[in-house]
Amino acid sequence: MLLGTLIYGFINSCILALLALGFNLTFGISGVANFAYGAIYIFSGFLTWIILNSIGLPYLLSVVISILCAAIIGLLVYYIVILRVKGLALSEVIATFGLGLAIMELFRYFDFVGFKYTLPVFFDGSVGFGEVYVDYQRLFIALIAVGLTLFLYLFTRHSKTGLAFRAIAQDERTALTFGIDSDRIGALSMAFGAALAAIAAIVILPLGTIAVEGGYEVLINALAVCIVGGLGSTVGILVASVLIGYAQTFTANYLGPHWMMLVSLIAIAVVLTIKPSGLFSRQKELEERI
Amino acid sequence: MKKRKERIDRGIKARSEDIFALSSYREMLYLLVPRAIPVVGLLGVAPFLSPYWQEVFISTSIYALLAISWDLLISAGLVSLGQSLFYGIGSYIAGALNHYCGWSPLFTIPVAALGGGLLCTVLLLPVLRLRGIYFAMVMLVLPLMLSRLVEATRILGGTEGLPGLTPFPNQLIALYVVQLAVLAALFGFRRIMASDYGLVVKGINDNDRSVMSAGINIYLYKTQILFIGASVGSFAGALGTHIDMFAGMPGFALDYAIMPIAAAVVGGMRTFVGPMLGAFLLVPLSEILRALGALRIVFYGLFLVVFIVALPEGIFPYVQRKYHQLERWVELE
């Protein structure tokens, strides 16, 4: 029982980290809180399903296409919407929130509800640790989470675009004097965030059905991890996803699954009240509270 | 005889937006007519509607109340992504008092308005220091949290809610109560914001630190504004719950969070008339589009995006400007 909880808690932490990576990337670099994040997640899930089942392309190809589509949507949203309201936090939030709402409810309108909307798992079967059995898909999720984190770490330190990302995040004006185009980097960060959401969706969604409500939960979970860890801090994300992941799994096991979502919500409320910059943030305190 | 064009507000607007020098009935009418439109429009038209559209009118007015209270909060820089918190708490207080204690709506509604305002203020007191998007995120999360809490602990009827509440004696009474409330909130809030008190509130929104350095306790102001806004929101919730004869988790639903924002963005923020106008455009529109089902929310979402990008000031400030710019022909002397 305890071993199972520990293992599943770890996997839950990996899921949360995967969910939060994209949101965090976009916010950390361009300062845009992308409230359409959950919608992009759900969108890529459904898009993969449509390409796979209605058009009939092979799974791997449909995965690649939907990741690319998500990235393109991120780019478009940035250039068409965000760029015009850049810097007005309230307008950014309302615009992305409205957009996310529109995308998600559009799927509800077209009746994308039901148990048939599931994605196939990458690897079938399971492996036993003692008396606890874990299916390969969950191990795969953990692998992808670790892999993506490593990739992002290397990318932001050893590639020109990645260095530009960090430059814009640290000081936009100074970065501008070095010839870094902050609009282009902002758009790229949005595209990267959307692509990460798509990857997360494709890896995580095979565990259950694709549901519109899932979009809201993804947004809340991503927000919870980012807020607890500190918006824009990667170390914070990892620590926070472990904290919240284990907290969720333990509550689900010992109190009942109803309470699971409550953990993220309470975590958001408590951390924002006590230390709004989160556990590991480098954000400026005065900008968030007075 | 030569003529030239002249703006009709010439000679009226002597110093600023709100200080007027009136010298004739014509000029008084110029100011009075726009203010009479909502009063006549609400109280005069409503009784002649069919019962179905009266119902629509009631729910429109409830959304308008929520939107106006949203606007009051935004005037003090408090971005609320969860008006449903106020609506839900108001509806649960009124519902519980009616369901368990058997109080009549005459008492539950005022108690729910004041109690709900107080409860929300106490609940939000710790996060009042947060600014901008951080406060917005707390507001987004709280109603979700409360509804999950109700679901998990099964208090107050759990997912079933509290059914069978006392309705209003007849629809016309409900209609007039809610419309008088809308008018009171509209003109009251405009009055507040036009006073010196409102000036401080606006200042908090524009630059809170400089208001602090003027020796003003901004938390006191924020708390008061929050209390007023939350009371109006809870009042709307209490009214709505007695009209629906039901209090439950739908009170915390996203509808009540997104509609007021959409109305305010479409109508024009920080004007109070704007959000009301927005509600009276969007809710009946959504009623006409009822056949479309979930597509309505898609439209709200797109409305939000289009207005934020294309007409960020909203409809009302635009119309207001055009009204002030109306011209008439006058003879040259």
Chai-1 contact restraints between the chains, C-beta under 6 A:
chainA,res_idxA,chainB,res_idxB,connection_type,confidence,min_distance_angstrom,max_distance_angstrom,comment,restraint_id
A,A33,B,I133,contact,1.0,0.0,6.0,A-B,restraint_1
A,V81,B,V309,contact,1.0,0.0,6.0,A-B,restraint_2
A,R84,B,V309,contact,1.0,0.0,6.0,A-B,restraint_3
A,A89,B,G132,contact,1.0,0.0,6.0,A-B,restraint_4
A,A89,B,I133,contact,1.0,0.0,6.0,A-B,restraint_5
A,L90,B,V79,contact,1.0,0.0,6.0,A-B,restraint_6
A,S91,B,I308,contact,1.0,0.0,6.0,A-B,restraint_7
A,V93,B,I133,contact,1.0,0.0,6.0,A-B,restraint_8
A,V93,B,A136,contact,1.0,0.0,6.0,A-B,restraint_9
A,I94,B,L304,contact,1.0,0.0,6.0,A-B,restraint_10
A,I94,B,I308,contact,1.0,0.0,6.0,A-B,restraint_11
A,A95,B,V305,contact,1.0,0.0,6.0,A-B,restraint_12
A,A95,B,I308,contact,1.0,0.0,6.0,A-B,restraint_13
A,G98,B,G301,contact,1.0,0.0,6.0,A-B,restraint_14
A,G98,B,L304,contact,1.0,0.0,6.0,A-B,restraint_15
A,G98,B,V305,contact,1.0,0.0,6.0,A-B,restraint_16
A,L99,B,V305,contact,1.0,0.0,6.0,A-B,restraint_17
A,L101,B,G301,contact,1.0,0.0,6.0,A-B,restraint_18
A,A102,B,V298,contact,1.0,0.0,6.0,A-B,restraint_19
A,A102,B,G301,contact,1.0,0.0,6.0,A-B,restraint_20
A,A102,B,L302,contact,1.0,0.0,6.0,A-B,restraint_21
A,E105,B,A294,contact,1.0,0.0,6.0,A-B,restraint_22
A,E105,B,I297,contact,1.0,0.0,6.0,A-B,restraint_23
A,E105,B,V298,contact,1.0,0.0,6.0,A-B,restraint_24
A,L106,B,V298,contact,1.0,0.0,6.0,A-B,restraint_25
A,R108,B,A294,contact,1.0,0.0,6.0,A-B,restraint_26
A,Y109,B,A294,contact,1.0,0.0,6.0,A-B,restraint_27
A,Y109,B,L295,contact,1.0,0.0,6.0,A-B,restraint_28
A,H258,B,A152,contact,1.0,0.0,6.0,A-B,restraint_29
A,W259,B,A152,contact,1.0,0.0,6.0,A-B,restraint_30
A,M261,B,R148,contact,1.0,0.0,6.0,A-B,restraint_31
A,L262,B,R148,contact,1.0,0.0,6.0,A-B,restraint_32
A,L265,B,V141,contact,1.0,0.0,6.0,A-B,restraint_33
A,L265,B,L144,contact,1.0,0.0,6.0,A-B,restraint_34
A,L265,B,M145,contact,1.0,0.0,6.0,A-B,restraint_35
A,I268,B,V141,contact,1.0,0.0,6.0,A-B,restraint_36
A,A269,B,V141,contact,1.0,0.0,6.0,A-B,restraint_37
A,L272,B,Y134,contact,1.0,0.0,6.0,A-B,restraint_38
A,L272,B,V138,contact,1.0,0.0,6.0,A-B,restraint_39
A,T273,B,P126,contact,1.0,0.0,6.0,A-B,restraint_40
A,T273,B,V127,contact,1.0,0.0,6.0,A-B,restraint_41
A,P276,B,L130,contact,1.0,0.0,6.0,A-B,restraint_42
A,P276,B,Y134,contact,1.0,0.0,6.0,A-B,restraint_43
A,E288,B,R131,contact,1.0,0.0,6.0,A-B,restraint_44
A,E288,B,Y134,contact,1.0,0.0,6.0,A-B,restraint_45
A,R289,B,R129,contact,1.0,0.0,6.0,A-B,restraint_46
A,R289,B,L130,contact,1.0,0.0,6.0,A-B,restraint_47
A,R289,B,R131,contact,1.0,0.0,6.0,A-B,restraint_48
A,I290,B,D208,contact,1.0,0.0,6.0,A-B,restraint_49
